[in-house]
């Protein structure tokens, strides 16, 4: 079931990118996964690997809630224990970077469910 969801997300992303003729867009910004940045107006917001991955996953599922478990599995696909607070910190840093550059309220928290981009 998880593999099927991942395949559908990849296909959806490919279709959206080709349809848009470029980079995935959200709230007037574009995600450039090639150089791990968000382009918003004249600004280029540098992202870490985890921030980029979080944003990609949320954009792949735009308008739908992505559970914390799904994000944790996608980011840290190993048997190593990763504290759940690590995801919270990564999302907070991403929100801060986006917010400092005028992109506020992009990532919505759904308590008890996960995160989403509307």
Residue pairs with C-beta under 8 A, 6 or more apart in sequence:
2 70
2 73
5 70
9 57
9 60
9 61
10 60
12 60
13 24
13 56
13 59
13 60
16 24
17 23
17 24
22 30
23 30
23 31
23 32
23 33
23 39
24 30
24 31
24 59
25 31
26 59
26 62
26 106
26 117
27 103
27 106
28 40
28 41
29 38
29 39
29 40
29 98
29 103
29 106
30 38
30 39
30 40
31 38
31 39
31 52
31 55
31 56
31 59
32 38
32 39
33 52
33 56
36 46
36 47
36 48
36 49
36 51
36 52
37 44
37 45
37 46
37 47
38 44
38 45
38 47
38 55
38 98
38 101
38 103
39 45
40 101
40 102
40 103
41 102
43 101
43 102
45 97
45 98
45 101
45 103
46 97
47 55
47 94
47 97
48 90
48 93
50 75
50 90
51 90
51 93
51 94
51 97
53 74
53 75
54 71
54 75
54 90
54 91
54 94
54 115
55 94
57 66
57 70
57 71
57 74
58 66
58 107
58 115
58 116
58 117
59 117
61 116
61 117
62 116
62 117
62 118
63 116
63 117
63 118
64 116
65 110
65 113
65 114
65 115
65 116
66 114
66 115
66 116
67 113
67 114
68 84
68 87
68 114
68 115
70 114
71 87
71 114
71 115
72 82
72 84
72 87
75 82
75 87
75 90
76 82
76 86
91 107
91 109
91 115
94 107
95 106
95 107
98 104
98 106
98 107
106 117
107 115
107 116
107 117
108 115
108 116
108 117
108 118
109 115
110 116
